[in-house]
Amino acid sequence: MEVVELKVEMVCIHEKRLRKCLSKLKGIEKVEVDTNCQKVVVTGYTHKNKILKAIRRGGLKADFWSAQNELLNAYVSANYTNLRFNPFSFF
């Protein structure tokens, strides 16, 4: 069994399209989607290039997950959690 991690540029509404594309492939056991990190983890017996190709045919931008993506997500989440909006401090 193979675990394939992918970075897929999507929002919540694209998750249904992603699952539909992957449901057409044989040998997929489980699909985990994290829309915040734009990360998809596919577990099964299908070759990773076939999974990537199916997602791209569905009209989504996808690539294999890399260590650089982990660093970017950690950096972005650290910066945005420190920001707070105070509507009363205009001056």
Buried (B, 14 or more C-beta within 10 A) or exposed (E): EEEBBBBBEBEEEBBEBBEEBBEEBEEBEEBEBEBEBBBBBBBBEBEBEBBBBBBBEBEBEBEEBEEEBEEEBEEEEEEEEEEEEEEEEEE
